Amino acid sequence: MLSDVRRCREDLVYQARPRPGAARTIDPDEAREALRLLDDIERDLEAEVIRLGRARRSA
């Protein structure tokens, strides 16, 4: 799941990047907001992985 979030981030950055002769496929402001949300999701998932790892070791 964490790799999916990271892949989404890469796709989003690619789509928002200006390219000569090509239009952006996503609005830069929307891209920034989406990146903030993906950052939050990634941080939450990483925290959950750590928590589950600790719970497994203590069980």
GROMACS elastic network, one bead per residue, 0.5 to 0.9 nm:
[ bonds ]
;  ai    aj funct       b0    kb
    1     4     6  0.50366   500
    1     5     6  0.65340   500
    1     6     6  0.88343   500
    1    45     6  0.81463   500
    2     5     6  0.51846   500
    2     6     6  0.63863   500
    2     7     6  0.86656   500
    2    41     6  0.87227   500
    2    42     6  0.64961   500
    2    45     6  0.65934   500
    2    46     6  0.76098   500
    3     6     6  0.50352   500
    3     7     6  0.60791   500
    3     8     6  0.85754   500
    4     7     6  0.50165   500
    4     8     6  0.61461   500
    4     9     6  0.86166   500
    5     8     6  0.50807   500
    5     9     6  0.62814   500
    5    10     6  0.87980   500
    5    38     6  0.66116   500
    5    39     6  0.87052   500
    5    41     6  0.76122   500
    5    42     6  0.65430   500
    6     9     6  0.50311   500
    6    10     6  0.63526   500
    6    11     6  0.87269   500
    6    38     6  0.81394   500
    6    42     6  0.77398   500
    7    10     6  0.50957   500
    7    11     6  0.62317   500
    7    12     6  0.85551   500
    8    11     6  0.50862   500
    8    12     6  0.60309   500
    8    13     6  0.85683   500
    8    38     6  0.80794   500
    9    12     6  0.50580   500
    9    13     6  0.61214   500
    9    14     6  0.85316   500
    9    34     6  0.85231   500
    9    35     6  0.66294   500
    9    38     6  0.68683   500
    9    39     6  0.86701   500
   10    13     6  0.52210   500
   10    14     6  0.61638   500
   10    15     6  0.86657   500
   11    14     6  0.50966   500
   11    15     6  0.61688   500
   11    16     6  0.86376   500
   12    15     6  0.51330   500
   12    16     6  0.61330   500
   12    17     6  0.85761   500
   12    26     6  0.81577   500
   12    31     6  0.66968   500
   12    34     6  0.80882   500
   12    35     6  0.77069   500
   13    16     6  0.51986   500
   13    17     6  0.60895   500
   13    31     6  0.74960   500
   13    35     6  0.82968   500
   14    17     6  0.53451   500
   14    18     6  0.85992   500
   15    18     6  0.80697   500
   15    24     6  0.62369   500
   15    25     6  0.54867   500
   15    26     6  0.61891   500
   15    31     6  0.85909   500
   16    24     6  0.56901   500
   16    25     6  0.64375   500
   16    26     6  0.54419   500
   16    27     6  0.67922   500
   16    28     6  0.59211   500
   16    31     6  0.63665   500
   16    32     6  0.89833   500
   17    24     6  0.66539   500
   17    25     6  0.87519   500
   17    26     6  0.88520   500
   17    28     6  0.83134   500
   18    21     6  0.89538   500
   18    22     6  0.74295   500
   18    23     6  0.70542   500
   18    24     6  0.58232   500
   19    22     6  0.53998   500
   19    23     6  0.70306   500
   19    24     6  0.73630   500
   20    23     6  0.81298   500
   22    25     6  0.88801   500
   23    26     6  0.88379   500
   24    27     6  0.70996   500
   24    28     6  0.83892   500
   26    29     6  0.86010   500
   26    30     6  0.70159   500
   26    31     6  0.65839   500
   27    30     6  0.52454   500
   27    31     6  0.61342   500
   27    32     6  0.87642   500
   28    32     6  0.61926   500
   28    33     6  0.86916   500
   29    32     6  0.51460   500
   29    33     6  0.63568   500
   29    34     6  0.86192   500
   30    33     6  0.51505   500
   30    34     6  0.60825   500
   30    35     6  0.85370   500
   31    34     6  0.50213   500
   31    35     6  0.60472   500
   31    36     6  0.85990   500
   32    35     6  0.50583   500
   32    36     6  0.62586   500
   32    37     6  0.87342   500
   33    36     6  0.50850   500
   33    37     6  0.63575   500
   33    38     6  0.86786   500
   34    37     6  0.50598   500
   34    38     6  0.61329   500
   34    39     6  0.85455   500
   35    39     6  0.60341   500
   35    40     6  0.86034   500
   36    39     6  0.50367   500
   36    40     6  0.63444   500
   36    41     6  0.87350   500
   37    40     6  0.50836   500
   37    41     6  0.62362   500
   37    42     6  0.85762   500
   38    42     6  0.59741   500
   38    43     6  0.84573   500
   39    42     6  0.51070   500
   39    43     6  0.60712   500
   39    44     6  0.85651   500
   40    43     6  0.51578   500
   40    44     6  0.61593   500
   40    45     6  0.86021   500
   41    44     6  0.51309   500
   41    45     6  0.61079   500
   41    46     6  0.85697   500
   42    45     6  0.51086   500
   42    46     6  0.60916   500
   42    47     6  0.85652   500
   43    46     6  0.51812   500
   43    47     6  0.62024   500
   43    48     6  0.86511   500
   44    47     6  0.51319   500
   44    48     6  0.61986   500
   44    49     6  0.87076   500
   45    48     6  0.50115   500
   45    49     6  0.61835   500
   45    50     6  0.86651   500
   46    49     6  0.51034   500
   46    50     6  0.63165   500
   46    51     6  0.86381   500
   47    50     6  0.51519   500
   47    51     6  0.61381   500
   47    52     6  0.86227   500
   48    52     6  0.60216   500
   48    53     6  0.84107   500
   49    52     6  0.51883   500
   49    53     6  0.60691   500
   49    54     6  0.86485   500
   50    53     6  0.50732   500
   50    54     6  0.62574   500
   50    55     6  0.86357   500
   51    54     6  0.52070   500
   51    55     6  0.61784   500
   51    56     6  0.86178   500
   52    56     6  0.60373   500
   52    57     6  0.85860   500
   53    56     6  0.51406   500
   53    57     6  0.62763   500
   53    58     6  0.87102   500
   54    57     6  0.51579   500
   54    58     6  0.61977   500
   54    59     6  0.86170   500
   55    58     6  0.52093   500
   55    59     6  0.61040   500
   56    59     6  0.52415   500
